[in-house]
Amino acid sequence: MPAGKRAGRGSGWRLSRIIYYKGIMSQPDAITLPERFVFDAATDLPEAGQFHAPEEGPEGVFRWTGPGAEAALTILIDRRYPLRAWLELADFGHPANGDALSLIVDGDIYPLLRRGPGKNLIAGPILPRDGDGPTQLIIRVPHLHSPPQHGHRAPPLRGIAIKRLSLTPPD
């Protein structure tokens, strides 16, 4: 199967089965899935084991990824159309991360590329998908570090400092 392509998981864009998401169980007749997803660092996470607690610094509120090289989020979003991912960082952690980050969406890998001189990255277009199930996002950070006061590669390992991640339809 060509890269970026998946076998269909059904048709339609409405969710009409039992879902368990962020600790809420429901059995809706039909839920229209959102066209956008925004994760801000101050947001409470059910999967907090893959992210450190929020911190505040000169660049605002952020969360370090870690202690592993992959931080995952499971989201509900309308995947009928292509999406673009925007990642706004407070810190790359290790300088080599600037050109080595990727976003994995339901198993498909999309490089995160710098957008301008700052710490903003973009990925996509993310290919549409049939079906209405949850979407898994994985931020892959190949170069980990630890705070200087703890010594090189000593726990707690950190990846990148995320301020915001969003998925939106391309303009």
C-alpha positions as CSV (number, residue, x, y, z in Angstrom):
1,M,0.0,0.0,0.0
2,P,1.5,3.5,-0.9
3,A,2.9,5.6,1.9
4,G,0.4,7.6,3.8
5,K,-2.5,5.4,2.7
6,R,-4.5,3.1,5.0
7,A,-7.2,0.5,4.5
8,G,-10.6,2.1,5.2
9,R,-12.2,1.7,8.6
10,G,-15.7,2.3,7.5
11,S,-17.4,5.2,5.9
12,G,-19.0,8.3,7.3
13,W,-17.9,11.1,9.6
14,R,-20.4,10.8,12.5
15,L,-19.6,8.9,15.6
16,S,-22.5,6.6,16.5
17,R,-21.1,4.1,19.0
18,I,-19.9,4.0,22.6
19,I,-16.8,6.1,23.0
20,Y,-14.5,6.5,26.0
21,Y,-12.5,9.7,25.8
22,K,-10.9,11.8,28.5
23,G,-12.7,9.8,31.3
24,I,-16.2,10.4,29.9
25,M,-18.2,7.5,28.6
26,S,-21.2,8.2,26.4
27,Q,-23.4,6.5,23.9
28,P,-24.5,9.2,21.5
29,D,-26.9,8.8,18.7
30,A,-24.6,10.9,16.5
31,I,-21.9,13.4,17.4
32,T,-20.5,15.7,14.8
33,L,-16.7,15.6,15.1
34,P,-14.8,18.8,15.5
35,E,-12.9,20.1,12.4
36,R,-10.0,21.5,14.6
37,F,-8.0,20.3,17.6
38,V,-5.9,22.6,19.8
39,F,-3.8,21.4,22.7
40,D,-2.4,24.1,25.0
41,A,0.2,23.4,27.5
42,A,-2.0,24.4,30.4
43,T,-4.6,21.8,29.4
44,D,-5.2,19.0,31.8
45,L,-4.1,15.7,30.2
46,P,-5.4,12.2,31.0
47,E,-2.2,10.8,29.5
48,A,0.1,12.9,31.7
49,G,2.7,10.2,32.0
50,Q,4.1,11.2,28.6
51,F,4.3,14.9,29.4
52,H,5.8,16.7,32.4
53,A,3.6,19.1,34.5
54,P,3.0,22.6,33.0
55,E,5.7,25.2,33.7
56,E,5.7,28.9,33.2
57,G,8.7,30.8,31.8
58,P,9.5,33.9,29.7
59,E,7.8,32.4,26.7
60,G,4.6,31.6,28.6
61,V,3.1,28.2,29.7
62,F,4.7,25.1,28.3
63,R,5.0,21.3,29.0
64,W,8.1,19.2,28.4
65,T,7.6,15.9,26.6
66,G,9.2,12.9,28.3
67,P,10.6,10.9,29.8
68,G,10.4,8.8,26.6
69,A,11.1,9.8,23.0
70,E,7.4,9.6,22.0
71,A,4.5,11.6,23.5
72,A,1.0,10.4,22.5
73,L,-2.4,12.0,22.5
74,T,-5.7,10.4,21.4
75,I,-8.1,12.8,19.9
76,L,-11.5,13.0,18.2
77,I,-11.4,15.1,15.0
78,D,-13.1,15.1,11.6
79,R,-10.7,13.4,9.2
80,R,-12.7,13.6,6.0
81,Y,-10.4,16.3,4.7
82,P,-6.6,17.0,4.8
83,L,-5.3,18.6,8.0
84,R,-2.2,20.7,8.8
85,A,-0.4,20.4,12.1
86,W,1.2,23.5,13.8
87,L,3.5,23.0,16.7
88,E,4.6,26.0,18.8
89,L,7.5,25.4,21.1
90,A,9.1,27.2,24.0
91,D,12.3,25.2,23.7
92,F,13.8,22.5,21.4
93,G,15.5,21.0,24.4
94,H,18.5,19.6,22.5
95,P,19.7,21.7,19.5
96,A,19.5,18.7,17.1
97,N,15.8,18.4,17.7
98,G,15.3,21.5,15.5
99,D,15.6,19.4,12.3
100,A,14.6,16.0,13.6
101,L,11.1,16.1,15.0
102,S,8.2,14.2,13.5
103,L,4.5,13.8,14.1
104,I,3.0,10.3,13.6
105,V,-0.8,10.4,12.9
106,D,-2.5,7.0,13.0
107,G,0.8,5.3,12.1
108,D,1.8,7.7,9.2
109,I,4.9,9.8,9.7
110,Y,5.0,13.5,8.9
111,P,8.2,15.5,9.4
112,L,7.8,18.7,11.5
113,L,9.5,21.4,9.5
114,R,10.5,24.9,10.8
115,R,8.2,27.7,9.8
116,G,10.2,30.9,9.9
117,P,13.1,31.8,12.2
118,G,11.3,31.0,15.5
119,K,10.2,27.8,17.2
120,N,7.2,27.1,15.1
121,L,6.9,23.9,13.1
122,I,4.4,22.6,10.5
123,A,3.5,19.2,9.2
124,G,1.2,18.1,6.5
125,P,-1.0,18.0,4.7
126,I,-2.1,15.1,6.8
127,L,-4.0,12.7,4.6
128,P,-7.8,12.3,5.1
129,R,-9.1,9.0,6.6
130,D,-12.3,7.1,6.3
131,G,-14.1,6.3,9.5
132,D,-14.9,8.2,12.6
133,G,-12.8,6.6,15.3
134,P,-10.2,8.3,17.5
135,T,-7.0,9.6,15.9
136,Q,-3.7,8.9,17.6
137,L,-1.0,11.6,17.5
138,I,2.6,10.8,18.5
139,I,5.2,13.5,18.7
140,R,8.6,11.8,18.2
141,V,11.5,13.6,19.8
142,P,14.8,11.8,19.0
143,H,17.1,13.8,21.3
144,L,16.4,13.8,25.0
145,H,18.1,15.8,27.7
146,S,17.8,16.5,31.4
147,P,17.9,19.8,33.3
148,P,21.5,21.0,33.8
149,Q,21.1,20.8,37.6
150,H,20.6,17.0,37.3
151,G,23.5,16.2,35.0
152,H,23.7,14.9,31.5
153,R,21.0,12.3,30.7
154,A,20.0,11.8,34.3
155,P,16.3,11.6,35.2
156,P,14.0,13.3,34.6
157,L,14.6,13.1,30.8
158,R,12.9,15.7,28.7
159,G,12.3,16.2,25.0
160,I,10.8,19.5,23.8
161,A,8.9,22.2,25.5
162,I,5.5,22.5,23.9
163,K,3.3,25.6,24.1
164,R,0.6,24.6,21.6
165,L,-0.2,21.9,19.1
166,S,-3.1,22.3,16.7
167,L,-4.6,20.4,13.8
168,T,-6.6,22.5,11.4
169,P,-7.9,22.3,7.8
170,P,-5.4,24.0,5.4
171,D,-6.4,27.5,4.4
